[in-house]
Amino acid sequence: MGSLTSIQKEILVGSLLGDGTLRKQGTRTNALFEVNHSFQFREYVDWKWQHFEQLVKTPPKSRHGNGKRIAYRFTTQSLPLFTEYYYEYYSGGRKVISPSLILTDLILSIWFMDDGSKSRNTFYLNTQQFSLNE
């Protein structure tokens, strides 16, 4: 598992700006990528999974969360290629915007699909997880 395709990279970065997560579990050296959305967005999760399928051991699954929420999610294997992004997009245990980020149409689309909304003719991106300097 040497490197990500350009589309995988853009989906990963767009997801990290949105609801996606990179995690280093326990004492593992490498990070994994987790996609976790509401069950009603399972087609969107399946689309992401299709792009990372070769890096995932099991297909997406539904999972009951707190209350009535049903999540639909998958995680990749822990791999060095995700660890590189972990160090670029996390600092002190929280997500940050990489100084080398270049927004593309796909990255922005994924970010909006994960964490955006529309009100009348206005579009919003939820950015409260990032600092004002970012």
Contacts in CASP RR format, 6 or more apart in sequence:
PFRMAT RR
TARGET T0000
AUTHOR 0000-0000-0000
METHOD contacts of the structure
MODEL  1
MGSLTSIQKEILVGSLLGDGTLRKQGTRTNALFEVNHSFQFREYVDWKWQ
HFEQLVKTPPKSRHGNGKRIAYRFTTQSLPLFTEYYYEYYSGGRKVISPS
LILTDLILSIWFMDDGSKSRNTFYLNTQQFSLNE
1 54 0 8 1.000
1 55 0 8 1.000
1 77 0 8 1.000
1 79 0 8 1.000
1 80 0 8 1.000
1 81 0 8 1.000
2 80 0 8 1.000
2 81 0 8 1.000
3 81 0 8 1.000
4 12 0 8 1.000
4 81 0 8 1.000
5 51 0 8 1.000
7 51 0 8 1.000
7 106 0 8 1.000
8 51 0 8 1.000
8 52 0 8 1.000
10 104 0 8 1.000
10 106 0 8 1.000
10 107 0 8 1.000
10 110 0 8 1.000
11 48 0 8 1.000
11 51 0 8 1.000
11 52 0 8 1.000
11 106 0 8 1.000
11 110 0 8 1.000
12 33 0 8 1.000
12 82 0 8 1.000
12 85 0 8 1.000
13 85 0 8 1.000
13 89 0 8 1.000
13 98 0 8 1.000
13 101 0 8 1.000
13 107 0 8 1.000
13 110 0 8 1.000
14 106 0 8 1.000
14 107 0 8 1.000
14 108 0 8 1.000
14 110 0 8 1.000
14 111 0 8 1.000
14 114 0 8 1.000
15 33 0 8 1.000
15 35 0 8 1.000
15 48 0 8 1.000
15 110 0 8 1.000
15 114 0 8 1.000
16 22 0 8 1.000
16 85 0 8 1.000
16 89 0 8 1.000
16 95 0 8 1.000
17 97 0 8 1.000
17 107 0 8 1.000
17 110 0 8 1.000
17 111 0 8 1.000
17 114 0 8 1.000
17 115 0 8 1.000
18 110 0 8 1.000
18 111 0 8 1.000
18 114 0 8 1.000
18 115 0 8 1.000
18 126 0 8 1.000
19 35 0 8 1.000
19 36 0 8 1.000
19 37 0 8 1.000
19 114 0 8 1.000
19 115 0 8 1.000
20 33 0 8 1.000
20 34 0 8 1.000
20 35 0 8 1.000
20 36 0 8 1.000
20 114 0 8 1.000
21 33 0 8 1.000
21 34 0 8 1.000
21 36 0 8 1.000
22 31 0 8 1.000
22 32 0 8 1.000
22 33 0 8 1.000
22 34 0 8 1.000
22 82 0 8 1.000
22 85 0 8 1.000
22 86 0 8 1.000
22 89 0 8 1.000
22 90 0 8 1.000
23 31 0 8 1.000
23 32 0 8 1.000
23 34 0 8 1.000
24 30 0 8 1.000
24 31 0 8 1.000
24 32 0 8 1.000
24 78 0 8 1.000
24 83 0 8 1.000
24 86 0 8 1.000
25 32 0 8 1.000
25 78 0 8 1.000
28 78 0 8 1.000
29 78 0 8 1.000
29 80 0 8 1.000
29 83 0 8 1.000
30 78 0 8 1.000
30 79 0 8 1.000
30 80 0 8 1.000
30 82 0 8 1.000
30 83 0 8 1.000
31 78 0 8 1.000
31 79 0 8 1.000
31 82 0 8 1.000
31 83 0 8 1.000
31 85 0 8 1.000
31 86 0 8 1.000
32 75 0 8 1.000
32 76 0 8 1.000
32 77 0 8 1.000
32 78 0 8 1.000
32 79 0 8 1.000
32 82 0 8 1.000
33 52 0 8 1.000
33 55 0 8 1.000
33 75 0 8 1.000
33 76 0 8 1.000
33 82 0 8 1.000
34 73 0 8 1.000
34 74 0 8 1.000
34 75 0 8 1.000
34 76 0 8 1.000
35 45 0 8 1.000
35 48 0 8 1.000
35 49 0 8 1.000
35 52 0 8 1.000
35 60 0 8 1.000
35 73 0 8 1.000
35 74 0 8 1.000
35 75 0 8 1.000
36 71 0 8 1.000
36 72 0 8 1.000
36 73 0 8 1.000
37 44 0 8 1.000
37 45 0 8 1.000
37 71 0 8 1.000
37 72 0 8 1.000
37 73 0 8 1.000
37 114 0 8 1.000
38 69 0 8 1.000
38 70 0 8 1.000
38 71 0 8 1.000
38 72 0 8 1.000
39 62 0 8 1.000
39 70 0 8 1.000
39 71 0 8 1.000
39 72 0 8 1.000
41 72 0 8 1.000
42 60 0 8 1.000
42 62 0 8 1.000
42 72 0 8 1.000
44 113 0 8 1.000
45 60 0 8 1.000
45 72 0 8 1.000
45 73 0 8 1.000
45 74 0 8 1.000
46 60 0 8 1.000
48 74 0 8 1.000
49 56 0 8 1.000
49 59 0 8 1.000
49 60 0 8 1.000
49 74 0 8 1.000
52 74 0 8 1.000
52 76 0 8 1.000
53 59 0 8 1.000
55 76 0 8 1.000
55 77 0 8 1.000
55 79 0 8 1.000
56 74 0 8 1.000
56 75 0 8 1.000
56 76 0 8 1.000
56 77 0 8 1.000
57 77 0 8 1.000
58 74 0 8 1.000
59 74 0 8 1.000
60 72 0 8 1.000
60 73 0 8 1.000
60 74 0 8 1.000
61 72 0 8 1.000
61 73 0 8 1.000
61 74 0 8 1.000
62 70 0 8 1.000
62 71 0 8 1.000
62 72 0 8 1.000
63 70 0 8 1.000
63 71 0 8 1.000
63 72 0 8 1.000
63 73 0 8 1.000
64 70 0 8 1.000
64 71 0 8 1.000
65 71 0 8 1.000
76 82 0 8 1.000
88 98 0 8 1.000
88 100 0 8 1.000
89 95 0 8 1.000
89 96 0 8 1.000
89 97 0 8 1.000
89 98 0 8 1.000
90 96 0 8 1.000
94 129 0 8 1.000
95 129 0 8 1.000
95 130 0 8 1.000
96 130 0 8 1.000
96 131 0 8 1.000
96 134 0 8 1.000
97 130 0 8 1.000
97 134 0 8 1.000
111 125 0 8 1.000
112 123 0 8 1.000
112 125 0 8 1.000
115 125 0 8 1.000
115 126 0 8 1.000
116 123 0 8 1.000
116 124 0 8 1.000
116 125 0 8 1.000
116 126 0 8 1.000
117 123 0 8 1.000
117 124 0 8 1.000
117 126 0 8 1.000
118 124 0 8 1.000
END
